[in-house]
Amino acid sequence: MVQKLTKPKDYNITAKIIGSFFLVTILLILSLTLSAEEARAHPTELIEGPTARIMAGEGSVGANMIGSRGRIFGVFRIENFIELGGQVRTHPNDDPELGVLLKTRIIREDGEIPDVAVGIQGRALYVVGSTTLVDNLSIHFGLTDTAIGGIMLGMDYVVNPGEQQITREEGQLNMPQTRLMAEYLDESLNVGARMNLTPEVTAELGILNLDSVKAGVSFNF
């Protein structure tokens, strides 16, 4: 009797990660031919899905909880069109899951042309576009592999963009810069808000598919 050989369980995952790195490396080399421009203050992520924007600061570290699941992340802007970092996701009944955060913007928004970026979020590849409709209102659209959902559509609107932190005037608290977000991802509708408590500290609260609450905080530098 001839025994049929089987591949290790993690073989396909490892091959996928290697292939993802290879593809994104090629795109990074291509993007290096683009002229570096000043970054703009747009969200690098919505509630769960990515955007094509690049962070304005040098980096961001933070943590959040979604129900009983946790996430710790750190991402840094290497160039004005490259972000690189990583994340750890925790699950109540499983081992922690390590993932890569890598994004390169290959097309810069200009007139009717949107920002376009490719990258890896965790273990998932994606391509996403972002464009500004009117002042403070942007839409986002993209495709991901099945690890984070397939089709992604999203939007965000900034309230009080000039207020970088909570301030008190004449005994009243003024609302700081707050980003209202909504997205359709992995057949679920998510809504949330991200608020500047100080210029460096941001708090986030969201609802995922009307059955899970997301809460988090990040430090930006």
Secondary structure, DSSP 8 states (H G I E B T S, - for coil): --------TTHHHHHHHHHHHHHHHHHHHHHTTS------S--SB-SSSB-S---SSSEEEEEEEETTEEEEEEEEEEETTEEEEEEEEEETTEEEEEEEEEEEEEE--BTTB-EEEEEEEETEEEEEEEEEEETTEEEEEEEE-TTTTSEEEEEEEEESTT--S-EEETTEEE---EEEEEEEETTEEEEEEEEESSSSEEEEEEEETTTEEEEEEEEE-
